[in-house]
Amino acid sequence: MLVAGVVSAAVFLTQGDGKGGPGGSGSAAASSPGSGSTGSGSTGVPAGYEPYEGSSFAVAVPKGWKAEASGDDVTFSDPAEGSRRGIAIQRIASSHADLGGSLADAAEGFARDDSYQDYDQVRFDRSLSYQGHDAAELEFTFTQDGVAGRCRVRVFRFDDAVYQAVLVGRADTWREVVPHYETFLKTLRAAG
């Protein structure tokens, strides 16, 4: 599956205590709807989305998407046949000084990895601000199993740790899935 392949290799390789691997060892159901805040400046869950609350975060995800969790790591995927798109969030380290530099190193690794045939970097922003902290974001295209894909990886500080949020999908339906990722990032908050 396109999502699982990219997410497993998109694990941010840090020097230190990186926690890698995609969620995949068990299913997690979305939590019941609530009326609390779901992100900076927004309340409730947008139409077409449902709330999800994991062990360390809460977020709005597209209705009907399946969640597979392993500890703090969760992969959300569109179950529609042939969609091959999803979002994963992973806790990757307890701290890291240079998110942009580490993501740049990961990008070099993707370029050398045969799993990402036709790798082409679309965009790299090493000095992004997200939820009041520094962040970095990489977007690239690739081919996997004969399917043209696209991936966006954002690394950021959240809840006293470093996380990555990974969006992956088919290149021909990329514009349809980007709003899901933007809503995911906008509504992400600490659990509780």
C-alpha positions in Angstrom: 0.0 0.0 0.0 1.3 3.4 -0.9 0.7 4.9 2.5 2.4 2.2 4.5 5.5 2.2 2.2 6.0 6.0 2.4 5.2 6.3 6.1 7.7 3.5 7.1 10.5 5.1 5.1 9.5 8.6 6.0 10.4 8.0 9.6 12.5 10.9 10.6 16.0 9.5 11.4 17.3 11.5 14.3 20.4 11.0 16.3 19.2 10.0 19.7 15.9 8.4 20.8 13.9 8.4 17.5 10.8 6.3 17.7 10.1 5.1 14.2 7.6 2.9 12.4 4.1 3.5 11.2 1.0 2.7 13.2 -0.2 -0.6 12.2 -0.5 -3.1 15.0 -4.1 -2.5 15.9 -7.2 -0.5 15.0 -8.4 2.5 16.9 -11.8 3.8 16.7 -12.6 7.5 16.5 -13.7 8.9 19.8 -17.2 10.2 20.2 -18.0 13.7 19.0 -17.5 16.5 21.4 -18.1 20.2 21.5 -14.7 21.3 22.8 -12.0 23.2 20.9 -10.2 21.2 18.3 -7.4 23.5 17.4 -5.9 26.9 17.6 -8.7 29.4 17.2 -11.3 26.8 16.0 -14.1 25.1 17.9 -16.0 21.9 17.0 -15.2 19.5 14.2 -15.6 20.7 10.6 -18.4 19.2 8.4 -17.3 16.0 6.8 -14.8 15.2 9.6 -15.0 13.3 12.9 -13.1 13.6 16.1 -10.3 11.2 17.0 -8.6 11.2 20.4 -5.5 9.1 20.9 -3.2 8.7 23.9 -1.4 12.0 23.3 -3.4 14.1 20.8 -6.9 14.9 19.5 -7.6 15.8 15.9 -10.4 16.0 13.2 -10.1 13.3 10.5 -12.2 12.7 7.4 -15.4 10.7 8.1 -15.0 7.1 7.4 -11.2 7.0 7.3 -9.7 4.1 9.2 -7.3 4.6 12.1 -4.5 2.1 13.0 -2.6 3.0 16.1 0.6 1.8 17.8 1.3 3.8 20.9 1.4 7.5 20.1 1.7 6.7 16.3 -1.5 6.6 14.2 -2.0 6.1 10.5 -5.4 7.3 9.1 -6.2 5.9 5.6 -9.1 6.3 3.2 -10.7 2.9 2.9 -12.2 3.6 -0.6 -10.9 1.1 -3.1 -8.0 2.5 -5.1 -7.7 5.7 -3.1 -4.2 5.0 -1.8 -4.1 8.1 0.4 -3.7 8.8 4.1 -2.2 10.8 6.9 0.1 9.5 9.6 1.3 11.1 12.8 4.3 9.8 14.6 6.2 10.8 17.7 9.8 10.7 16.6 12.0 12.1 19.3 11.9 13.7 22.7 13.9 16.7 21.5 16.0 17.8 18.5 17.8 21.1 18.0 17.6 21.4 14.2 14.4 20.2 12.7 15.2 21.7 9.3 18.6 20.2 9.1 17.4 16.8 10.1 14.6 16.9 7.5 17.1 17.9 4.9 19.1 14.8 5.8 16.0 12.7 5.5 15.3 14.2 2.0 18.7 13.2 0.9 17.9 9.7 2.1 14.7 9.6 0.1 16.6 10.7 -3.0 19.0 7.8 -2.7 16.3 5.2 -1.7 15.2 2.9 -4.5 11.8 2.7 -2.9 11.2 6.3 -4.2 11.8 5.9 -7.9 11.7 9.2 -9.8 12.1 11.2 -6.5 11.7 14.9 -7.2 11.7 17.5 -4.4 8.8 19.9 -5.0 9.2 22.2 -1.9 11.3 22.4 1.3 10.7 24.9 4.0 13.2 24.6 6.9 12.0 27.5 8.9 8.2 27.1 9.3 6.3 28.2 12.4 3.6 25.8 13.6 1.6 26.2 16.8 4.0 28.7 18.1 7.1 26.5 17.6 9.6 25.9 14.9 8.8 23.3 12.2 10.0 22.2 8.8 8.2 20.7 5.8 9.2 18.7 2.8 7.1 17.8 -0.3 8.2 15.5 -3.0 6.9 13.3 -5.8 7.9 9.7 -6.5 6.8 6.5 -8.2 6.1 3.3 -6.2 4.8 0.1 -7.6 4.2 1.9 -10.9 2.0 4.5 -9.2 2.9 8.2 -9.3 2.7 9.5 -5.7 3.2 12.6 -3.8 4.2 13.1 -0.1 4.4 16.0 2.4 6.2 15.6 5.6 6.0 18.2 8.4 8.2 17.9 11.5 7.3 20.0 14.5 7.5 20.3 18.3 4.3 19.2 20.0 3.5 18.2 23.6 7.2 18.4 24.7 8.4 16.1 21.9 9.1 16.1 18.1 6.4 14.7 15.8 6.0 14.3 12.1 2.8 14.4 10.2 3.0 12.7 6.8 0.5 13.1 4.0 0.8 10.6 1.1 -1.4 10.0 -1.9 -1.6 9.4 -5.6 -0.3 12.3 -7.7 -3.5 12.4 -9.8 -5.7 13.1 -6.8 -3.3 15.2 -4.7 -5.4 18.3 -4.8 -8.3 16.4 -3.3 -6.3 15.2 -0.3 -4.3 18.3 0.7 -7.4 20.0 2.4 -7.6 16.9 4.7 -4.0 17.4 5.7 -4.5 21.1 6.3 -7.6 20.4 8.5 -5.6 17.7 10.3 -2.8 20.2 11.1 -5.3 23.0 12.0 -7.2 20.9 14.5 -4.3 19.0 16.1 -4.2 19.6 19.9 -3.0 17.8 23.0 -5.4 15.1 24.3 -7.4 15.6 27.3 
